[in-house]
Amino acid sequence: MERMKKVKYYYNTNTLRYEKLVVPLRVKLLRILGFIAATIVTGLIIVAFAFRFLDSPKEKMLRMQYERSQQDLSTLSVKVKEIETRMKNLEVRDNEVYRTIFEANPIPDSARAKQIARQEEINLVSSMDENELAYSLSRTLSIINNRVQAQENSYVSILGMIKDKEKMLASTPAIQPVNNKDLKRVASGYGYRVDPVYKTVKFHAGLDFSAPQGTPIYATADGRVTTAGNKGNGYGNHVEINHGFGYETLYGHMVRVKVRTGQTVKRGEVIGWVGSTGKSTGPHLHYEVHKGARPIDPVYFFYNDLSPDQYQQILKLAASGNQSFD
């Protein structure tokens, strides 16, 4: 059965009867347009709300990536500042501590990175937003890497200085050449003394230690033997050692030489025994220290095996103007 179209009636107060309700076409069109407009506005509101408060899966992923990148950039910025501070401390320590200890010239800032350029870089990075900072971080890290490399090279240099310093200390005469704990064996000092043979005042270029024949004689520093034997120069059987760094020592009047020319010796190693060969008036050791081919007072090179009080005592003994043994 066909459904009948619904007809609406209204009561006309003028005619006092019910009449059929007829809606004009213009009103129908306005209603239709109003509905469409309301639908569009509602849709736009819904879309705007969705775009503002609701993300698509891709947008959610991009937003998460962006937030993560911002966190990473913030963390990197903090780390860069920390590294900058640590590098500055290392450079200060390098110049003011290590190189002062080894008496080396400080590294100029130009060898690491110019201070002005570093400050401009820091100011530039500080004024950037997050996106610009990401672009600049690689350059900043490159500069820091160059400074780290320069610092590593400096520390390699300092390690070389340490080794040279250790070698220099080991090569510097620093002990007495004979056992002399009671300091009673210092017979004649450095300077002008009465010659025991000619009885005239002559320059005595070393220190004489009186000791029984056969008393061991020790190398006072590391070095290489350049002379071992009797060369007819008045020292009798004697040994000369080149220690490097300008130092040489001579040990004269030995009864017998233990080492040979060209041999490497260590501080404290026995190189011979006390005797009275050559121009000598009795068993003793004549000991000389040379720096740059010039004799210097050996008494200033006994600091390794003497206490401060003993050192002052031996200074007084060596300064006495008695007759030499050779």
Secondary structure, 3 states (H helix, E strand, C coil): CCCCCCCCEEEECCCCEEEECCCCHHHHHHHHHHHHHHHHHHHHHHHHHHHHHCCCHHHHHHHHHHHHHHHHHHHHHHHHHHHHHHHHHHHHHHHHHHHHHCCCCCCCHHHHCCHHHHHHHHHHHHCCCHHHHHHHHHHHHHHHHHHHHHHHHHHHHHHHHHHHHHHHHHCCCCCCCCCCCCCCCEEECCEEEECCCCCCEEEECCEEEECCCCCEEECCCCEEEEEEEECCCCCCEEEEEEEECCEEEEEEEEEEECCCCCCEECCCCEEEEEECCCCCCCCEEEEEEEECCEEECHHHHCCCCCCHHHHHHHHHHHHCCCCCCC
